Amino acid sequence: MLELHWRVLTFCRAEGLFTPEERVVVAVSGGADSLALLHILRALQGELRISLHAATLDHGLRGAQGAADAAFVRDIAAEWGIPCTVGGADVPRLAAEWRLGIEAAARRARYAFLSACAAQVGAHCLATAHQRDDQAETVLLHLIRGSGLAGLRGILPATQRDGLRIVRPLLEIGREELRAYLAGLGIAPREDASNADLQYARNKVRHAILPLLRQINPSVVASLARTAQTLRDDYAALMATLPPYAPPSLRREDFLQLLPAQQRLWLRAAVLHLAPDHDLSYERVEAARRFVQRLRTAGGVQLGGGVWLRANQARLRVLRER
């Protein structure tokens, strides 16, 4: 077994990413990371006791090039003996319809497609190609935006989204390792020119900020990834000190006796229980804390994403209102 395969297998087992005999949808764009993921999981199918189904989406953003990328994924999946579903979306139209930016609309369309694909093939697990450099970039982006402990955990090895378990088997593997892996196999990935466009915040971090940080610490990517792992463990320890949040209801007296950090964690955990994709801002959390502390009559505070905190003198409850 290749050393890279062994590292991915060890990580998958340590994190419990896969259930034996399950079908896994693999999100593949045609880029280096997702191609490497598909090839590595193909090599580890027997050890992990899983079956694979590739899925690729043409977002309708790059014309003929986007269609060619999707065709490339379909063809290479067929060459590797992996069934593949190809989808298409008009993200510019959806962005206008949903009143979202292009990046946010593309993400929503992509996960809607992947969820539908998983349902169609009877899969409850989706594997994505997030890797260690993505982790470092995410930690920096969250730090820049003023994230708390939850956000500084970065990308988690596994999360749930609308009944679909999303796993990231490559989180401990670097981007250059994956490119070298494909080069050794003679596989040329597709290149997306938008990955170099500095109008996107992540690309600015990748191409401008991280190179400067490497001048201070050449191992900055590994250091940031290690920070995310450490904070993930710290977050879990703090969460263990909280009162139950499912269902997300708590006596106001008990909430007020919590430390500020615990109050913030409880609110975030309660919101994520109801709306896993909602990015709860620090400002909304603090507004909710002040509301509970100063409460005189029953009322509510909007937490975003259709989620509200409702409270009276006796109890507070986080609920999703449609």
C-alpha positions in Angstrom: 0.0 0.0 0.0 1.3 3.5 -0.9 2.2 5.7 2.1 -0.3 8.3 1.0 -3.1 5.6 0.9 -2.1 4.4 4.3 -2.3 7.9 5.8 -5.8 8.5 4.3 -6.9 5.1 5.5 -5.6 5.7 9.0 -7.4 9.1 9.1 -10.7 7.6 7.9 -10.6 4.9 10.5 -9.6 7.2 13.3 -12.4 9.6 12.5 -14.9 6.9 11.8 -15.8 8.5 8.4 -17.3 5.5 6.7 -19.7 2.7 7.5 -18.9 -0.7 6.1 -20.9 -1.7 3.0 -22.2 1.8 2.4 -22.4 3.6 -0.9 -20.5 6.9 -1.0 -21.0 9.8 -3.5 -17.8 11.5 -4.3 -17.9 15.1 -5.4 -15.6 15.6 -8.3 -14.9 18.8 -10.2 -12.1 17.5 -12.3 -9.5 19.5 -10.4 -6.4 17.9 -8.7 -7.9 17.5 -5.2 -11.1 15.8 -6.2 -9.5 13.6 -8.8 -6.9 12.5 -6.2 -9.8 11.8 -3.8 -11.6 9.6 -6.2 -8.5 7.7 -7.2 -7.5 7.2 -3.5 -10.9 6.0 -2.4 -11.0 3.7 -5.4 -7.8 2.2 -4.2 -9.1 1.9 -0.6 -12.6 0.5 -1.5 -11.7 -3.0 -0.3 -10.1 -1.8 3.0 -13.0 0.6 3.8 -15.7 -1.8 2.4 -17.5 0.9 0.5 -18.7 1.4 -3.0 -18.3 4.7 -4.9 -20.5 6.9 -7.1 -18.9 10.0 -8.7 -20.9 13.2 -9.1 -20.0 16.4 -11.0 -21.9 19.6 -11.7 -21.4 22.1 -14.4 -22.4 25.4 -12.7 -23.0 27.2 -15.9 -20.4 29.8 -15.1 -17.6 29.0 -17.6 -19.4 28.1 -20.8 -17.8 25.4 -22.9 -14.9 25.0 -20.4 -17.3 24.0 -17.6 -19.1 21.5 -19.9 -15.7 20.1 -20.9 -14.8 19.7 -17.2 -17.9 17.7 -16.5 -17.3 15.5 -19.6 -13.8 14.9 -18.4 -15.0 13.7 -15.0 -17.6 11.4 -16.6 -15.0 9.9 -18.9 -12.3 9.3 -16.3 -14.9 7.8 -13.9 -15.9 5.4 -16.6 -12.3 4.5 -17.2 -11.9 3.7 -13.5 -15.1 1.7 -13.4 -17.0 4.1 -11.2 -20.6 5.1 -12.0 -21.0 8.9 -12.5 -23.9 11.4 -12.4 -23.4 14.6 -14.4 -25.6 17.6 -13.6 -26.0 21.2 -14.8 -27.1 24.4 -13.2 -27.6 28.0 -14.2 -25.9 29.6 -11.2 -26.1 33.3 -12.4 -29.9 32.9 -12.8 -30.2 31.1 -9.4 -28.1 33.8 -7.7 -30.5 36.5 -8.9 -33.5 34.3 -7.9 -32.1 33.5 -4.5 -30.6 37.0 -4.0 -27.2 35.6 -3.2 -23.7 36.2 -4.4 -22.3 33.9 -7.1 -20.2 31.9 -4.6 -23.0 31.4 -2.2 -25.4 30.4 -5.0 -22.9 28.0 -6.5 -22.4 26.4 -3.2 -26.2 26.0 -2.6 -26.7 24.6 -6.1 -23.8 22.2 -5.8 -25.1 20.7 -2.5 -28.6 20.5 -3.8 -27.3 18.5 -6.8 -25.1 16.3 -4.6 -28.0 15.7 -2.1 -30.3 14.7 -5.0 -27.7 12.5 -6.5 -27.1 10.7 -3.1 -30.9 10.2 -2.7 -31.1 8.8 -6.2 -28.4 6.2 -5.7 -29.3 5.3 -2.2 -26.3 6.9 -0.5 -26.2 8.6 2.9 -22.5 9.7 2.7 -20.9 12.4 0.6 -17.1 12.6 0.3 -15.5 16.0 -0.6 -11.9 16.8 -1.4 -11.1 19.4 1.3 -7.5 19.1 2.2 -4.9 20.6 4.6 -4.3 23.8 2.7 -8.0 24.4 2.5 -8.1 23.9 6.3 -5.4 26.5 6.8 -7.2 29.0 4.5 -10.5 28.4 6.3 -8.9 29.1 9.7 -7.4 32.3 8.4 -10.7 33.4 6.8 -12.6 32.8 10.0 -10.0 34.6 12.1 -10.2 37.6 9.8 -13.9 37.7 10.1 -13.8 37.6 13.9 -15.0 34.0 14.4 -15.0 32.5 17.8 -13.9 29.0 18.9 -16.5 27.2 16.8 -15.3 28.8 13.6 -11.6 28.5 14.3 -12.0 24.7 14.3 -12.0 25.1 10.6 -13.3 22.4 8.3 -14.5 19.4 10.3 -13.7 15.8 9.3 -17.5 15.0 9.2 -20.7 17.0 9.4 -24.4 16.4 8.8 -26.5 18.3 6.2 -30.1 17.5 5.6 -29.7 13.8 6.5 -26.5 13.5 4.5 -23.2 12.8 6.2 -20.4 14.8 4.6 -16.9 13.5 5.1 -13.4 14.9 4.2 -10.9 12.1 4.0 -8.0 14.3 2.8 -7.9 16.9 5.6 -4.4 15.8 6.7 -2.9 15.7 3.1 -1.4 18.8 1.5 -2.3 20.3 -1.9 1.1 19.7 -3.4 1.2 16.1 -2.2 -2.0 15.5 -4.1 -0.7 17.1 -7.2 2.5 15.0 -7.0 0.4 11.9 -6.5 -1.5 12.6 -9.7 1.6 13.5 -11.6 3.1 10.2 -10.6 0.1 8.4 -12.1 0.3 10.5 -15.3 -3.1 12.1 -14.7 -3.5 15.7 -15.7 -6.3 17.5 -13.8 -8.5 20.2 -15.2 -7.6 23.8 -14.2 -10.2 26.3 -13.2 -9.0 29.8 -14.0 -11.4 31.3 -11.3 -9.1 29.8 -8.6 -6.6 32.6 -9.4 -9.2 35.4 -9.4 -8.2 37.7 -6.5 -11.7 39.1 -6.2 -12.6 36.1 -4.1 -11.5 36.3 -0.4 -10.2 32.7 -0.3 -8.0 33.3 -3.4 -6.5 36.4 -1.7 -5.6 34.3 1.3 -4.2 31.5 -0.9 -2.2 33.6 -3.3 -1.3 36.7 -1.2 -1.5 36.2 2.5 -0.2 32.6 3.0 2.9 33.3 0.9 3.8 36.2 3.2 3.1 34.0 6.3 5.4 31.3 4.9 8.2 33.9 5.1 7.7 33.9 8.8 7.0 30.2 9.2 7.6 27.9 6.3 5.3 25.3 8.0 2.4 27.8 8.5 -0.1 25.5 6.7 0.7 22.6 9.0 0.6 24.9 12.1 -2.8 26.3 11.2 -4.2 22.8 10.6 -2.8 21.7 13.9 -4.4 24.8 15.6 -7.8 23.7 14.1 -7.4 20.2 15.5 -6.4 21.6 18.9 -9.4 23.9 19.0 -11.7 21.1 17.9 -10.7 19.2 20.9 -11.0 22.3 23.2 -14.5 23.0 21.7 -15.6 19.4 22.4 -14.4 19.7 26.0 -16.3 23.0 26.5 -19.4 21.5 24.9 -19.3 18.7 27.5 -19.9 21.3 30.2 -23.1 22.6 28.7 -26.7 21.7 29.6 -28.6 19.8 26.9 -29.5 21.8 23.8 -31.7 19.2 22.0 -34.5 20.1 22.1 -33.1 23.7 22.2 -34.8 24.9 25.4 -33.4 26.0 28.7 -34.6 27.6 31.9 -33.6 31.3 31.8 -32.1 31.0 35.3 -29.8 28.2 34.2 -28.7 30.2 31.1 -27.9 33.2 33.2 -25.7 31.1 35.5 -23.5 30.0 32.6 -20.2 31.7 31.9 -20.4 34.1 28.8 -18.4 31.6 26.7 -20.8 28.8 27.7 -23.8 31.0 26.8 -22.3 31.7 23.3 -21.6 28.0 22.8 -25.1 27.0 23.9 -26.7 29.5 21.5 -24.6 28.3 18.6 -25.2 24.7 19.4 -28.9 25.2 19.6 -29.0 27.1 16.3 -26.8 24.5 14.5 -29.1 21.8 15.8 -31.9 23.4 13.8 -30.1 25.0 10.9 -26.7 23.2 10.3 -25.8 25.5 7.4 -26.5 28.8 9.1 -23.4 30.9 9.9 -24.5 32.6 13.1 -22.7 35.9 13.5 -21.0 37.2 16.7 -23.3 40.2 16.6 -26.4 38.1 16.7 -25.1 36.0 19.5 -24.3 39.0 21.6 -27.7 40.5 20.8 -29.4 37.3 22.0 -27.3 37.3 25.2 -28.2 40.9 26.0 -31.9 40.2 25.3 -32.0 37.3 27.8 -30.1 39.3 30.4 -32.3 42.4 30.2 -35.6 40.6 29.6 -38.6 42.3 31.2 -41.5 40.9 29.1 -41.8 37.9 26.8 -40.3 38.5 23.3 -37.9 37.3 20.7 -34.7 38.0 18.8 -34.0 36.9 15.2 -30.8 34.8 14.8 -31.0 34.7 11.0 -31.7 31.8 8.7 -35.3 31.7 9.9 -34.2 30.9 13.5 -35.5 32.8 16.5 -34.7 33.0 20.2 -38.0 33.2 22.1 -37.9 33.9 25.9 -39.9 34.8 28.9 -39.0 35.1 32.6 -39.0 31.4 33.0 -37.6 29.8 29.9 -35.9 30.5 26.6 -36.2 28.4 23.4 -34.5 28.5 20.0 -36.8 27.5 17.2 -37.0 27.7 13.4 -39.9 29.6 12.0 -40.9 29.2 8.4 
